[in-house]
Amino acid sequence: MSHRQVIDDQPTVHFLTFSCFKRRKLLQHDKQCRIVLGQLGQRLSDRSGLCLGFVLMPDHVHAMVWFPTPGQLCEFMDVWKMQTSSLIARHYEIWMPKYWNGLDDKTVWQARYYDFNVLNIAKAEEKLNYMHLNPVRAGLVDRATDWRWSSVGWYELGRSVGVPIGWPDSLE
């Protein structure tokens, strides 16, 4: 099996995808989504990074992020996934113990993530449209703006989406 190499040697936008372990729908409740977004915002703030967009699906996450200096992505992802994993597991243990205790494996995230380097505005807009339409394609909503856990609300409606949205000046 081949593995994609993460290329993080210049300050580029990263389109990220990672999934819940065994594609479990661990993000189908508001609390878990708030945990993921809260940690995304905190981890980006810690590194002076930007979020260009995101969508949280019941069983996976898409996000586009940028850091001002290269070499930050792997550690960012490790910490983001570790922190959210711990907090999500704790929430399930306390509030949904029957479900949580019934799982054969308490892992929250798949071990890997997918990274695609976005080098221009056209590709960034393509990836944003892909992300924002994901809940529509999955049959969760009729319109992208109906999905609460997405940055489409910021782009289309001008409302706060739980994470500051911004674009780097370097994206051409």
Buried (B, 14 or more C-beta within 10 A) or exposed (E): EEEEEBEBEEBBBBBBBBBBBEEBEBBBBEEBBBBBBBBBBBBBEEBEBBBBBBBBBBBBBBBBBBBEEEEBBEEBBEBBBEBBBEBBBEBBEEEEEEEBEEBEEEBBBBEEBBBBBBEEEEBBEEBBBBBBBBBBEEEBEEEBBEBBBBBBBBBEEEEEBBBEBEBBEEBE
